[in-house]
Amino acid sequence: MQRDRATTIFEKGAAGRRAFVAPALDVPEVEATKLLPPAFRRDAAARLPEVSEPELVRHYVKLSRRNFDLDTGFYPLGSCTMKHNPRLHERVASLPGHARLHPLQAPERSQGALELMHNLERALGEVSGLPHVSLQPSAGSHGELAGVLLTRAFHEDRGQVRTKVLTPDTAHGTNPATVTMAGMTVVKVGTNPDGGVDLDDLRAKADDTVACLMLTNPNTLGIFDPNITEIAKIVHDVGATLYYDGANLNAIMGKARPGDMGFDIVHFNLHKSFTQPHGGGGPGSGPIAVSERMKPYLMNPRIVRGDDGVFNLDDHGYEKSIGRLRGFQGNYGCFVRSYAYICSLGGEGLTDASETAVLNANYLLAKLTEHGVADKLPLAFGDGCMHEFVLSGAPMKKDLGIKTLDLAKRLLDHGYHPPTVYFPLLVDEALLVEPTETETRETLDGFAEAIAKILKEADGDPLIAQNAPYTTPVRRLDEARAAKTPIIRQPL
């Protein structure tokens, strides 16, 4: 495909060509102006591509083949949990009762959907150790926003104005963005030499102006913080809340619960930990679970089950609620897939998934060490990891003349999607790797061997990696030019 020039759908077809012709109108015709005011009507027909159905199918199939996807290769994108999406879940989600359910369907005609959502809430509450759940948020970042807004409402209800939110320097980029969107101020907390929260720095910054500490455990370095109970005490002693970023929940499902660690709020990435296709920006789902003291502020409407067993959406009697955060109840297809995943595995299966994710990450780390990679790509913190680990490419850059970006681009030529690069920011030339529980030992062996080959190759000729990739449909881009002068429209 590298030799084929990429063409857009607008460059194909011919005038008058169609993939479908509508049948003759069999209902009374209505004058268009009665349906839509003239101010909202087009002056000319939309300039849409005119192609046949085979051309349309081929176009999108070719586009799909130009993309890297989990179905065709290893996708170790750190902190994103790109795990396999079981086909059983896709079949369940495509059943007519799920796929054709209208979001405005009345509750009395949506009992099956409401029951599924109710049961999913109960399951997520059990996994997190926090009893009250809302499925509304559309993604992890939306769940974060919900959590910060709940925290603000919690403090305002007590007559307090708290404007600061503590976030570690290993935090996901959405954390400070969320805090800013909520009208609050980010205060960074440092990392200690072991990769955990710097307790002295936390104590120095935790006071009665702090609303919340946002934290994920294990953190983005792949390290479970052994001081989590002390962290929770410090935060709670100053009257603040403790928020759990659920991006790394895949490491602890069935093993540890955020609620038991002392967290007040947790969001789940259903499109990560509970298997959703989430490439290309969606779909996502970021439910939140909260402790008893945060329950009054939870979003409306809430799914309730009456004494007669009938499910309903209830938005009465919750005067302290922060209200509704989206038009409907969330991404229902994601709920179906996640509930199918939980029912398929059960509690023991979720535990096994987490154990295997941690095992795979440590196996891959050991395999890289076995290949001698650790000299040029040492582990940034600690001597082991949970579900992911961060390597530093600083020695590789100094000794071999190739950057982490060059290594990432060259991995594409070996058939592997690169891990996350240059994140977290506190690690020089960072390479963040998460293999997940769904990859085989042979796949992990091959990935480790590919990195070892690239480093050996760079030792002889660093230009090879510096100019990679060579086998992809698009070669390396001028990223500075693309950012400054992006081409986002095609003349028609």
Secondary structure, 3 states (H helix, E strand, C coil): CCCCCCCCHHHCCCCCCCCCCCCCCCCCCCCHHHHCCHHHCCCCCCCCCCCCHHHHHHHHHHHHHHCCCCCCCCCCECCCCCCCCCHHHHHHHCCHHHHCCCCCCCHHHCHHHHHHHHHHHHHHHHHHCCCEEECCCCCHHHHHHHHHHHHHHHHHHCCCCCCEEEEECCCCCHHHHHHHHCCCEEEEECECCCCCECHHHHHHHCCCCEEEEEECCCCCCCCCCCCHHHHHHHHHHCCCEEEECHHHHHHCCCCCCHHHHCCCEEECCCCCCCCCCCHHHCCCCCCEEECHHHHHHCCCCEEEECCCCCEEEECCCCCCCCCCCCCCCCCHHHHHHHHHHHHHHHHHHHHHHHHHHHHHHHHHHHHHHHCCHHHCCCECCCCCCCCCEEEECHHHHHHHCCCHHHHHHHHHHCCCCCCEECCCCCCCCEEEECCCCCCCHHHHHHHHHHHHHHHHHHHHCCHHHHCCCCCCCCCCCCHHHHHHCCCCCCCC
